Amino acid sequence: MTVLRKRNVIIAVVAAVTIPAAWALARDTGATDAAIIALVKRGDFAVTVTTSGELSARESVNINAPANAQQARIYQLMIETIVPEGTVVDSGDIVAELDRSQAATRLSEVTLALQKAQAVYEQAMLDTTLTLSQAREAIRTMELELEERRIAKEQTVYEAPAIQRQAEIDFEKAERALAQARIDYVTKEEQARAKMREVAADLGREQSQLQIVQRVMEGFTVRAPAPGMVVYVKEWNGRKKVAGSQVSPWDPAVATLPDLNKMESITYVNEIDIRKIRAGQSVSITLDSDPDKRLSGTVTTVANIGEQRPNTDAKVFEVHIEIEQSDTTLLPGMTTGNVIETAVHEDVLSVPIEALDSEGGIPFVYRQGGGVRKQEVVTGAMNENHVVIVRGLEEGDRVFLLPPPDAGDLAITRLEDSPVRPPHDSLTGTAGDTGHDGP
């Protein structure tokens, strides 16, 4: 037991001496864990904006509910049943059934109104027939009366002048009454025709309304207008129309049949980055469902007006990205990762953005070489991972991604003609240190 205790003491003493010495040696020789060191690289530098989007077909055929439901005065259409999304259908196949309860009520109302219009039409026809028949009979009676007055007038040829005059007056009255009756009959015929046109128009209107309601109800069995894959459409709040959803007569689409050969990614870019985006820019696209697949695309449209998306506080702008490849495995609704290339700087130096730090408004990096130097740099464009170095470093320089030990004791090595003027001289190190060691 005594020997074992002595051995442990010897090991502890050796470790206490060896470990600090090893750390000091590593620090003096500049040896550092490679995991926190990056090289300054030269090459083309792409400025990108990364967003997530959703696949959508650029062209599609809508599967619509009856478009003339408003004419039938049916304003609420509800999807009763609908085939599962992704179902492949042929032209004429049933896609959805709409609830018929409101339409059935409307059909009963129109049928009753039509029956009333038919009754009014028949009554008007009987009334006009009777009126004209009575008018014709009155004219016939007046014709006979006129004949009687003519005979009576001829029989008074040998009577006294007064009697002859009276007979002439009676004949003239009968003649004028007959002429007036004939004129009145023409007017009554016109009145009858006008009345019949009016009731016939009412009857025709109700018949037309009944036909419209019947056609609308036939359309409550919604069929595919063309072959394709059924994809649900979205409502104003972003939710998909499913069984139980309402369909507006002003937006009758129940589902769509997208053209899977022409796809696009619809994404939303925040107002900070939207000024960098314009039509024609190249886009690298990945799929969340298949990360190994790489697609290329082009920005086609950029919204001019921002909008507030659900569950977000920032304003965003809608951007459409056309996918250049034709791939039948792409389906609407798939989530995409979009890297939009907004600019390319050729033959520049860059470092990982983690290597860049700032103190007193002066950007700097920790450069390794003959020790550790806190080197001021002039930066240029940056993307999500790297930043361009305009001055302060050279290709192949080694920079720390994390502050090295004793970083707080280092003073910034300034660049000659630095564009940044610090608020205090203490930030620049000793007086006269102009950073001649920089490039």
Backbone torsions as a table, in degrees:
resi	resn	phi	psi	omega
1	MET	NA	-38.9	-179.8
2	THR	-64.9	-39.9	179.8
3	VAL	-64.1	-42.0	-179.8
4	LEU	-64.7	-39.3	179.7
5	ARG	-65.4	-41.3	179.2
6	LYS	-63.7	-37.7	179.6
7	ARG	-64.2	-40.9	179.0
8	ASN	-64.3	-38.5	179.3
9	VAL	-64.5	-42.1	-179.2
10	ILE	-63.3	-42.7	-179.8
11	ILE	-63.4	-41.7	179.9
12	ALA	-62.8	-40.9	-179.9
13	VAL	-66.2	-42.5	179.5
14	VAL	-62.3	-42.4	179.8
15	ALA	-64.3	-40.8	-178.3
16	ALA	-63.8	-30.9	-179.6
17	VAL	-86.0	-39.0	-171.7
18	THR	-74.5	-44.0	-174.0
19	ILE	-62.4	-51.6	177.3
20	PRO	-60.2	-37.0	179.6
21	ALA	-64.4	-39.2	179.3
22	ALA	-65.4	-41.4	179.8
23	TRP	-64.1	-42.2	179.3
24	ALA	-63.1	-41.3	179.8
25	LEU	-63.8	-43.1	179.9
26	ALA	-63.5	-37.9	-178.9
27	ARG	-69.9	-38.0	-178.7
28	ASP	-69.7	-35.4	-176.1
29	THR	-89.3	-1.4	179.0
30	GLY	79.6	9.3	179.7
31	ALA	-71.0	130.3	-177.5
32	THR	-143.5	152.5	176.8
33	ASP	-58.4	123.4	-176.6
34	ALA	-62.7	-18.5	-176.9
35	ALA	-68.7	-19.4	-178.4
36	ILE	-112.0	15.3	-179.6
37	ILE	-116.3	138.6	175.3
38	ALA	-131.0	150.2	178.7
39	LEU	-92.8	144.5	172.0
40	VAL	-75.6	121.6	-175.1
41	LYS	-112.5	150.9	176.4
42	ARG	-112.7	140.9	179.0
43	GLY	163.8	-171.3	177.5
44	ASP	-76.3	139.1	-175.7
45	PHE	-120.5	119.7	-178.9
46	ALA	-100.1	128.4	172.9
47	VAL	-91.3	123.2	-173.6
48	THR	-127.9	158.9	171.1
49	VAL	-123.9	123.1	-177.2
50	THR	-104.0	128.9	178.9
51	THR	-139.3	165.5	170.6
52	SER	-107.2	147.7	-177.9
53	GLY	-140.9	-173.9	-179.7
54	GLU	-134.9	133.6	-179.4
55	LEU	-69.6	141.5	176.4
56	SER	-148.8	150.7	178.1
57	ALA	-78.8	135.8	177.3
58	ARG	-70.8	-29.9	178.0
59	GLU	-129.9	139.3	-179.7
60	SER	-155.9	160.7	176.8
61	VAL	-109.5	125.7	-179.5
62	ASN	-78.3	140.3	169.8
63	ILE	-100.0	108.1	-168.8
64	ASN	-105.7	148.9	165.2
65	ALA	-71.4	169.5	179.9
66	PRO	-52.7	125.0	-175.0
67	ALA	-75.5	-22.1	-176.0
68	ASN	-100.7	25.6	179.4
69	ALA	-63.2	-31.8	178.9
70	GLN	-65.9	-37.1	177.6
71	GLN	-64.9	-30.7	177.5
72	ALA	-82.6	2.0	-178.9
73	ARG	60.5	38.6	173.0
74	ILE	-112.1	109.1	-170.3
75	TYR	-106.2	-7.4	-179.9
76	GLN	-126.2	113.8	177.3
77	LEU	-116.6	129.3	-179.6
78	MET	-122.5	136.3	177.4
79	ILE	-74.3	118.9	179.1
80	GLU	-86.7	-48.2	175.7
81	THR	-140.7	153.0	177.2
82	ILE	-152.3	145.4	-179.2
83	VAL	-66.4	154.8	179.1
84	PRO	-59.9	145.5	177.3
85	GLU	-63.5	138.1	-177.4
86	GLY	96.4	-4.5	178.4
87	THR	-68.1	133.0	176.7
88	VAL	-90.4	122.1	-175.8
89	VAL	-120.9	160.5	174.4
90	ASP	-105.0	166.0	179.1
91	SER	-60.0	128.3	179.6
92	GLY	94.9	-10.7	179.0
93	ASP	-69.1	147.8	179.1
94	ILE	-74.5	128.2	179.8
95	VAL	-105.8	-40.1	-176.1
96	ALA	-152.2	159.1	172.3
97	GLU	-122.4	134.3	178.9
98	LEU	-99.2	151.6	179.1
99	ASP	-66.2	129.6	-174.5
100	ARG	-99.9	2.7	-173.4
101	SER	-62.1	-48.5	-179.8
102	GLN	-68.0	-38.0	179.4
103	ALA	-65.6	-36.6	178.5
104	ALA	-64.7	-39.4	176.5
105	THR	-63.4	-43.2	178.8
106	ARG	-65.1	-36.3	178.1
107	LEU	-64.1	-41.0	177.8
108	SER	-63.2	-41.4	179.6
109	GLU	-63.2	-44.3	-178.0
110	VAL	-68.5	-38.8	178.9
111	THR	-62.9	-42.7	178.2
112	LEU	-65.2	-41.9	178.2
113	ALA	-63.7	-36.6	177.7
114	LEU	-66.0	-42.1	177.9
115	GLN	-61.0	-41.8	177.6
116	LYS	-64.0	-42.3	179.5
117	ALA	-64.1	-37.9	177.1
118	GLN	-65.1	-39.8	178.4
119	ALA	-64.7	-42.5	178.4
120	VAL	-63.6	-39.8	179.5
121	TYR	-63.8	-45.4	179.7
122	GLU	-65.2	-39.6	178.8
123	GLN	-65.8	-40.1	178.3
124	ALA	-65.1	-38.3	178.9
125	MET	-64.3	-42.1	178.6
126	LEU	-66.1	-41.7	-179.1
127	ASP	-63.4	-45.8	-178.6
128	THR	-67.7	-36.9	177.7
129	THR	-62.8	-44.6	179.1
130	LEU	-65.6	-43.8	-178.2
131	THR	-62.2	-45.6	-179.5
132	LEU	-68.8	-35.0	177.5
133	SER	-64.1	-43.4	178.3
134	GLN	-64.6	-37.6	179.3
135	ALA	-67.1	-39.8	177.8
136	ARG	-66.1	-38.4	178.4
137	GLU	-66.5	-37.6	178.5
138	ALA	-65.4	-40.0	178.2
139	ILE	-63.9	-40.9	178.3
140	ARG	-62.5	-41.0	177.9
141	THR	-62.9	-41.5	179.2
142	MET	-66.0	-34.2	177.2
143	GLU	-63.9	-40.3	177.9
144	LEU	-68.1	-38.9	178.7
145	GLU	-65.7	-38.4	176.8
146	LEU	-63.3	-37.9	178.2
147	GLU	-64.4	-40.7	177.2
148	GLU	-62.4	-43.4	-179.7
149	ARG	-65.5	-35.5	177.7
150	ARG	-65.3	-43.0	179.0
151	ILE	-64.2	-43.9	179.6
152	ALA	-61.9	-38.3	178.8
153	LYS	-65.0	-38.8	179.4
154	GLU	-68.6	-31.1	-178.9
155	GLN	-75.1	-15.0	-179.2
156	THR	-93.0	17.5	-176.1
157	VAL	-67.8	-26.8	179.3
158	TYR	-103.4	7.4	179.0
159	GLU	-87.4	178.2	179.6
160	ALA	-64.8	154.6	-179.2
161	PRO	-56.2	-36.4	-178.9
162	ALA	-65.5	-41.0	179.6
163	ILE	-67.3	-38.9	178.3
164	GLN	-62.8	-41.4	-179.2
165	ARG	-64.2	-40.6	-179.9
166	GLN	-63.7	-39.3	179.2
167	ALA	-65.7	-38.4	177.7
168	GLU	-64.4	-41.0	179.6
169	ILE	-64.0	-44.3	179.4
170	ASP	-62.0	-39.9	179.3
171	PHE	-64.5	-43.2	-179.4
172	GLU	-65.0	-39.8	177.5
173	LYS	-60.9	-45.8	-179.5
174	ALA	-63.8	-38.0	-179.9
175	GLU	-65.8	-43.7	-179.1
176	ARG	-69.3	-37.8	178.8
177	ALA	-63.8	-39.3	178.0
178	LEU	-65.1	-42.4	179.4
179	ALA	-63.1	-41.4	179.2
180	GLN	-66.6	-39.1	179.3
181	ALA	-62.4	-39.6	178.5
182	ARG	-66.1	-39.0	176.8
183	ILE	-65.4	-44.1	178.9
184	ASP	-62.2	-34.2	-179.6
185	TYR	-64.9	-40.8	177.1
186	VAL	-60.8	-41.7	178.8
187	THR	-64.3	-42.8	179.5
188	LYS	-63.4	-35.4	176.7
189	GLU	-63.1	-42.3	178.4
190	GLU	-64.7	-40.9	177.5
191	GLN	-61.5	-41.3	-179.9
192	ALA	-65.0	-42.5	179.4
193	ARG	-63.5	-42.1	179.3
194	ALA	-63.1	-42.1	179.1
195	LYS	-63.1	-43.6	-179.2
196	MET	-66.9	-36.6	176.1
197	ARG	-62.7	-39.7	-179.0
198	GLU	-64.6	-51.1	-177.7
199	VAL	-70.2	-31.3	177.6
200	ALA	-67.2	-36.9	177.6
201	ALA	-64.7	-42.7	177.2
202	ASP	-61.4	-42.7	179.6
203	LEU	-64.8	-43.9	179.2
204	GLY	-63.1	-37.9	179.3
205	ARG	-63.5	-43.1	179.5
206	GLU	-69.0	-36.6	176.4
207	GLN	-64.4	-41.9	178.1
208	SER	-64.1	-40.5	179.4
209	GLN	-64.0	-38.5	178.1
210	LEU	-64.5	-42.2	179.0
211	GLN	-63.5	-40.3	179.2
212	ILE	-62.5	-46.1	-179.8
213	VAL	-62.0	-41.1	179.6
214	GLN	-64.7	-41.9	178.6
215	ARG	-65.7	-39.9	178.1
216	VAL	-61.9	-42.2	-179.2
217	MET	-67.1	-32.4	174.5
218	GLU	-63.6	-34.4	179.5
219	GLY	-76.5	-4.3	177.7
220	PHE	-69.0	-17.7	166.9
221	THR	-91.1	99.4	-172.5
222	VAL	-83.4	124.1	-177.1
223	ARG	-115.8	154.5	179.8
224	ALA	-72.5	128.1	178.2
225	PRO	-77.6	-12.4	-177.5
226	ALA	-158.8	163.8	176.6
227	PRO	-73.2	152.9	177.8
228	GLY	158.1	-171.4	179.4
229	MET	-101.4	130.3	-178.0
230	VAL	-76.0	126.9	175.9
231	VAL	-127.3	129.1	-179.4
232	TYR	-67.4	145.8	174.5
233	VAL	-91.9	161.9	-178.1
234	LYS	-105.4	146.5	174.6
235	GLU	-82.3	179.8	-177.3
236	TRP	-60.8	-28.7	-177.8
237	ASN	-90.6	7.8	177.6
238	GLY	89.6	-7.6	179.1
239	ARG	-81.7	147.3	-179.9
240	LYS	-79.5	147.1	175.5
241	LYS	-77.5	118.9	-179.8
242	VAL	-129.5	-174.2	177.0
243	ALA	-57.6	127.7	-176.7
244	GLY	100.2	-12.9	179.2
245	SER	-78.0	152.0	177.7
246	GLN	-88.3	145.4	176.3
247	VAL	-118.9	123.6	-178.5
248	SER	-84.2	141.2	174.1
249	PRO	-60.2	-23.4	-180.0
250	TRP	-85.6	-14.8	176.0
251	ASP	-139.8	78.2	-168.1
252	PRO	-80.8	3.8	-176.4
253	ALA	-66.0	126.9	175.3
254	VAL	-96.4	-39.4	178.5
255	ALA	-158.5	178.9	179.4
256	THR	-132.8	159.6	172.0
257	LEU	-116.7	93.6	-174.1
258	PRO	-75.6	152.7	171.5
259	ASP	-87.1	103.4	-173.5
260	LEU	-72.0	-8.3	177.8
261	ASN	-84.8	-11.2	-179.1
262	LYS	-129.7	93.7	-175.0
263	MET	-113.7	159.2	175.3
264	GLU	-145.6	157.7	175.1
265	SER	-106.6	125.3	177.3
266	ILE	-100.8	119.7	-177.4
267	THR	-129.8	170.5	-179.5
268	TYR	-129.2	125.4	-176.3
269	VAL	-108.4	135.2	-178.2
270	ASN	-69.3	162.0	-173.0
271	GLU	-67.4	-16.4	177.8
272	ILE	-73.5	-39.7	-175.2
273	ASP	-95.3	-12.8	-171.4
274	ILE	-64.0	-27.1	179.9
275	ARG	-66.1	-17.6	178.9
276	LYS	-85.5	-16.3	-171.3
277	ILE	-94.2	136.4	174.5
278	ARG	-150.7	160.2	-179.1
279	ALA	-62.3	142.2	178.3
280	GLY	98.9	-10.8	-179.3
281	GLN	-72.5	147.2	-179.7
282	SER	-80.3	148.3	-177.8
283	VAL	-135.9	135.7	171.6
284	SER	-99.9	128.1	-171.1
285	ILE	-121.4	135.6	172.7
286	THR	-123.9	161.8	179.3
287	LEU	-112.5	133.7	176.0
288	ASP	-63.4	-32.4	-178.3
289	SER	-76.8	-20.2	-179.3
290	ASP	-146.6	79.0	-174.0
291	PRO	-59.9	-22.7	-178.3
292	ASP	-77.5	-16.5	-178.3
293	LYS	-82.5	133.6	179.1
294	ARG	-119.6	129.6	179.4
295	LEU	-124.2	157.6	176.2
296	SER	-117.2	151.3	-178.6
297	GLY	-151.1	177.5	-179.4
298	THR	-138.8	135.7	175.5
299	VAL	-66.8	125.7	-178.8
300	THR	-105.7	-43.1	-179.4
301	THR	-138.0	145.7	176.4
302	VAL	-129.5	124.6	-178.4
303	ALA	-64.0	142.4	178.3
304	ASN	-86.4	-20.1	-176.0
305	ILE	-122.3	133.3	179.2
306	GLY	-77.9	166.4	179.5
307	GLU	-144.7	162.2	178.9
308	GLN	-101.3	112.8	179.9
309	ARG	-84.0	154.0	178.9
310	PRO	-58.3	139.9	176.2
311	ASN	65.5	22.7	176.0
312	THR	-131.3	151.6	179.4
313	ASP	-99.5	-29.6	-175.0
314	ALA	-83.8	152.6	173.5
315	LYS	-78.0	138.8	179.2
316	VAL	-129.8	160.4	-179.1
317	PHE	-121.5	134.5	-178.3
318	GLU	-77.3	132.5	-179.7
319	VAL	-128.1	132.4	177.4
320	HIS	-105.5	131.1	-179.2
321	ILE	-120.7	116.4	179.2
322	GLU	-79.7	130.7	178.0
323	ILE	-88.4	126.3	-172.5
324	GLU	-77.8	-33.3	-179.3
325	GLN	-81.7	149.5	172.9
326	SER	-99.9	115.7	-174.4
327	ASP	-138.7	115.3	-176.3
328	THR	-72.3	-10.0	177.0
329	THR	-81.5	-10.0	177.9
330	LEU	-79.0	128.8	-177.7
331	LEU	-125.7	144.5	177.4
332	PRO	-57.7	141.0	179.0
333	GLY	96.3	-14.0	177.1
334	MET	-64.6	143.0	179.3
335	THR	-86.5	133.5	-179.3
336	THR	-118.7	151.8	168.6
337	GLY	-104.6	122.5	-174.2
338	ASN	-114.8	122.3	174.9
339	VAL	-110.1	104.3	-176.2
340	ILE	-90.4	121.2	-179.9
341	GLU	-85.9	107.1	-174.9
342	THR	-92.4	-23.1	178.8
343	ALA	-163.8	155.1	177.1
344	VAL	-131.7	123.8	176.4
345	HIS	-105.5	121.5	-174.5
346	GLU	-88.3	140.8	172.1
347	ASP	52.4	62.1	178.9
348	VAL	-127.0	162.8	175.8
349	LEU	-90.2	145.6	178.5
350	SER	-149.7	154.8	175.8
351	VAL	-135.3	160.5	174.2
352	PRO	-59.6	143.9	-175.2
353	ILE	-65.7	-21.6	178.0
354	GLU	-65.9	-23.1	-177.7
355	ALA	-77.1	-16.1	-174.7
356	LEU	-87.8	134.4	177.2
357	ASP	-135.6	175.3	-178.2
358	SER	-148.1	144.7	178.3
359	GLU	-146.6	121.1	-179.4
360	GLY	61.8	28.9	-179.2
361	GLY	84.0	1.7	-178.5
362	ILE	-102.5	118.0	176.3
363	PRO	-76.4	141.8	-179.2
364	PHE	-153.5	167.6	173.2
365	VAL	-132.8	160.9	172.6
366	TYR	-94.3	109.6	-177.3
367	ARG	-100.4	135.9	178.4
368	GLN	-98.8	135.9	178.4
369	GLY	155.0	108.2	-174.1
370	GLY	65.3	35.2	-173.3
371	GLY	108.7	-168.7	179.6
372	VAL	-109.3	129.3	-179.5
373	ARG	-120.6	138.0	176.3
374	LYS	-92.6	89.9	-166.4
375	GLN	-96.6	124.9	173.4
376	GLU	-67.9	144.5	177.8
377	VAL	-136.0	157.9	171.5
378	VAL	-108.1	122.8	-174.1
379	THR	-100.4	160.2	175.8
380	GLY	-123.8	-136.5	-178.3
381	ALA	-64.9	156.4	176.3
382	MET	-142.0	154.6	171.6
383	ASN	-120.8	-160.9	-174.3
384	GLU	-70.2	-20.4	-174.0
385	ASN	-120.7	-27.5	-174.1
386	HIS	-133.1	164.3	178.6
387	VAL	-135.8	141.3	179.3
388	VAL	-77.7	136.1	176.4
389	ILE	-106.9	114.4	-178.5
390	VAL	-84.1	-41.8	179.5
391	ARG	-144.5	153.7	173.5
392	GLY	113.5	-19.8	-179.3
393	LEU	-137.7	164.0	176.7
394	GLU	-125.2	159.5	178.9
395	GLU	-58.4	132.8	179.8
396	GLY	93.3	-12.4	176.0
397	ASP	-59.5	152.2	-179.5
398	ARG	-108.9	129.4	-178.7
399	VAL	-126.8	149.4	179.9
400	PHE	-81.7	139.2	173.0
401	LEU	-86.9	-19.6	176.0
402	LEU	-128.7	149.4	179.1
403	PRO	-58.2	132.6	178.8
404	PRO	-75.7	170.6	175.9
405	PRO	-58.4	147.4	178.7
406	ASP	61.4	25.6	-179.7
407	ALA	-63.5	-30.2	-178.5
408	GLY	-69.3	-16.0	-179.5
409	ASP	-88.8	-5.6	-176.7
410	LEU	-89.4	142.8	175.0
411	ALA	-97.6	152.3	-179.1
412	ILE	-73.3	128.5	172.8
413	THR	-83.8	110.7	-173.2
414	ARG	-81.0	155.7	174.9
415	LEU	-87.3	148.2	173.5
416	GLU	-67.7	136.2	-177.0
417	ASP	56.8	43.7	179.5
418	SER	-63.2	137.9	178.6
419	PRO	-74.0	-8.7	-176.3
420	VAL	-108.3	130.3	175.7
421	ARG	-109.4	110.4	-177.2
422	PRO	-70.0	155.5	-179.8
423	PRO	-71.2	-23.4	-177.8
424	HIS	-133.2	140.6	-179.8
425	ASP	-64.9	-24.0	-176.2
426	SER	-63.4	-21.0	-178.7
427	LEU	-73.8	-18.4	-174.2
428	THR	-92.5	-2.4	-176.6
429	GLY	88.1	-151.1	-177.5
430	THR	-71.8	154.9	-179.1
431	ALA	-62.9	140.3	178.0
432	GLY	85.8	-0.4	178.8
433	ASP	-80.0	95.7	-175.2
434	THR	-98.3	5.9	175.8
435	GLY	72.1	39.9	179.1
436	HIS	-65.4	-15.4	178.4
437	ASP	-73.9	-16.6	179.0
438	GLY	-76.7	165.3	-178.5
439	PRO	-72.2	NA	NA
